[in-house]
């Protein structure tokens, strides 16, 4: 599941902004990207929610058809993947086009310190954690 805050990032979400000494232009660019991303995410989230509700309705029928259930699962997963991909692509856009190399390094340091303090998977980036097998 995407979890809270996945639909947008604002100036302080995702770890962008605070402590990175963003220029006025970077703040403007970040806000513009946020606004565009938020609009798209709202639409995708509504589609995802509708698909989940449809699955719940389907499962509550007296005798749900397995083929229809399987298709519903595939649709929910497709929309979840679409949300996650959009989120990561927007995150990459910020990292690659808005932040300087120094700001990216500072962001990495802050994220690492946050993960170390909380025992969080150190590979988590932009709200997503790697689910690879433990060493």
C-alpha positions in Angstrom: 0.0 0.0 0.0 1.2 3.5 -0.6 0.6 4.9 2.8 0.1 8.4 4.0 1.7 11.2 2.0 2.3 9.3 -1.1 0.2 11.6 -3.2 2.3 14.6 -2.8 5.4 16.0 -1.2 5.2 19.8 -0.6 8.2 21.6 0.7 8.8 19.4 3.7 7.4 16.0 2.7 9.7 13.3 1.2 12.5 15.1 2.9 12.9 17.8 0.2 13.1 21.4 1.4 14.0 21.7 5.1 17.8 22.0 5.6 18.6 21.8 1.9 18.7 25.6 1.4 16.5 25.6 -1.7 16.7 28.7 -3.8 13.6 30.7 -4.6 13.6 29.1 -8.1 13.9 25.6 -6.7 11.1 26.3 -4.3 9.0 27.5 -7.2 9.9 24.5 -9.3 9.1 22.1 -6.5 5.8 23.7 -5.8 4.9 23.6 -9.5 5.8 20.0 -9.8 3.9 19.3 -6.6 0.7 20.9 -8.0 0.9 18.9 -11.2 1.7 15.7 -9.4 -1.1 16.2 -6.9 -3.7 16.6 -9.6 -2.6 13.4 -11.4 -2.4 11.5 -8.1 -5.9 12.5 -7.0 -7.3 11.1 -10.3 -5.3 7.9 -10.0 -6.2 7.4 -6.4 -9.9 7.7 -7.2 -9.5 5.0 -9.9 -7.6 2.8 -7.4 -10.3 3.3 -4.7 -13.1 2.6 -7.2 -11.3 -0.7 -8.2 -10.9 -1.7 -4.5 -14.6 -1.0 -3.8 -15.5 -3.0 -6.9 -13.4 -5.9 -5.6 -15.1 -5.7 -2.2 -18.5 -5.7 -3.8 -17.5 -8.7 -6.0 -16.2 -10.7 -3.0 -19.4 -10.1 -1.0 -21.6 -11.7 -3.7 -23.1 -15.0 -2.9 -21.0 -16.9 -5.4 -18.2 -14.7 -6.8 -16.7 -15.9 -10.1 -13.0 -16.8 -9.8 -12.2 -15.4 -13.2 -13.8 -12.1 -12.4 -12.1 -12.0 -9.0 -8.7 -12.7 -10.7 -9.3 -9.9 -13.2 -10.3 -7.5 -10.3 -7.1 -8.3 -8.5 -5.1 -7.6 -11.6 -6.8 -4.2 -12.0 -6.2 -3.2 -8.4 -2.6 -4.2 -8.7 -2.2 -2.4 -12.0 -3.6 0.8 -10.5 -1.4 0.4 -7.4 1.6 0.0 -9.6 0.6 3.1 -11.6 0.4 5.1 -8.4 3.8 3.9 -7.2 5.4 4.5 -10.6 4.1 8.0 -10.8 5.3 8.8 -7.3 8.8 7.4 -8.0 9.0 9.2 -11.4 8.1 12.5 -9.7 10.7 11.9 -7.0 13.3 11.2 -9.6 12.4 14.4 -11.4 13.0 16.3 -8.3 16.3 14.6 -7.6 17.6 14.8 -11.2 16.3 18.3 -12.3 15.7 20.4 -9.2 18.2 19.5 -6.6 22.0 20.2 -7.0 24.5 17.4 -6.4 25.3 18.9 -3.0 21.6 19.0 -2.0 21.2 15.4 -3.1 24.2 14.4 -0.9 22.7 16.3 2.0 19.3 14.7 1.5 21.0 11.3 1.4 22.9 12.1 4.7 19.6 13.2 6.4 17.7 10.1 5.2 20.5 7.8 6.4 20.6 9.5 9.8 16.8 9.2 10.1 16.9 5.5 9.1 19.7 4.8 11.5 17.8 6.4 14.4 14.6 4.5 13.7 16.1 1.2 12.5 14.3 1.7 9.1 15.5 -0.1 6.0 18.3 2.0 4.8 17.3 1.5 1.1 14.0 3.4 1.6 13.8 6.3 -0.8 10.9 8.7 -1.3 8.7 6.6 1.0 9.4 3.3 -0.6 11.5 0.5 0.9 13.3 -2.2 -0.9 11.8 -5.6 -0.2 14.9 -7.6 -1.1 15.9 -10.5 1.0 17.9 -9.8 4.1 21.7 -10.7 3.8 
